[in-house]
């Protein structure tokens, strides 16, 4: 995909944060950090209000259900089963 060169200005705090992201090794340069932020925003903008409300409802349900004796792996497996059942 062709690239277009852009010049942007950021605050000192934002610059420090971008540099910290690169230092973690997840990104090779500042452009990669900014492109990832744009991709994340594009994905978020595609979420519908119904999807967001479903996520909120699930979070509230989980919070109200209390603590579990299940392991993290068991919880993930149950979540995968529910997801597959909804989308089957």
Beta strands, then each sheet from edge to edge (+ up, - down):
end
